[in-house]
């Protein structure tokens, strides 16, 4: 009854179409969820995500929940998540993808989930890392650990694909760094991010994570750019 009263005065709306959600719907309405461009890569053993970083990063497994296209509904959802404070989208995608990965044997070998970090000033400005709830939900589904301290971002970068992949991380060093390389030795790490485009972020993170002894690295993102 309380929920009905709240919905009467403060209706919850679909993050994709802005229509009012029914009592049985969360974050995205049933119609929009059915219309989302799902990849199913993790079910079809597709190498689409791996191919983005082929020859640069060795990934054990890699998947993305959705296809991303400019001016599409996925772009709107990620914009709401990153710039409008709608953190519920992150957890929603994490629970969705986590439930699916749980049914895939290869992903049940994951030991720990590590999110791509934000630079400290960006984190203060935004107030949250947009992939935190995504990563935590996947970790819970896979009965894996969650570690947002081992990988840190050491410098601020513009979007636009790190300005041409930061010219191979030239200037004054790498974009990311490892704060502790002992706790993850021998582990299978699942790196999580919101979207993969050119693979610049994944490559930069992997360059550091793969310095940890005897690890395996996999990747899961909310979306992949078409």
Phi, psi and omega in degrees: 000319179299318179298320179296321178294318179297319179294333179292317183263330180228071185297137174277132184243157178295132181290346182262317186242352179071009173285151181293134180283149174279174182298333183264005182250145179229129172069304181232134182291162184301317181297313182294322179298318179293335182270352182294143182281083183285143181271319186062022182302320184289341176270333186259005181055035181284146180257018184304317181287317178302323183295336178297326182245020182303132180084353181244324183222134176267116179245135177289308178224154178202136179208165173220143183287317189229157169276140179247132174224148182299135180068012177271177184292328179293322176299319178298317180296315180292328176294317177298322180291312188278327190241352181241009174075016183273072185294340180300335178296321181298311179295323179299312179294323180295317179294321179297305182292322180300318179297325179284317181295331179299335181270358182253118187305318184301323182280346176283357175270357180293133178264323185208142178257131181236122179277148169296124185277161171262155173292149189304322180289323177293322179296319178294318181294314183280326179090354181194156172268124187294344179258002183299305182293327175300310181293318181295321180293321178293317179301318180296317181296325183267003182056041182248167175281169176227126184227108178254020181247336187289327182250125181234153176263127189263348180209155178281141178226149172284161173289225182054042173056047175055033179050062179070044180057034175053032180049048179062041175057045180280214182057241188251040170113186186286160180278328181240162179211161178260128180271338181205113183257015182260324186291340183251011179301132177075008183267158170262112186261135172253109176278133180236143179212173181279317183211146172246128180243277178269348182089007182299314181295316179299315180298317181296317178293316182296324179305322180276314183299324182286358172282344178285135185300130166058040178261161168245146184232129174234172186219140172220131179231161176292323185210161174231133181289133179284000000 
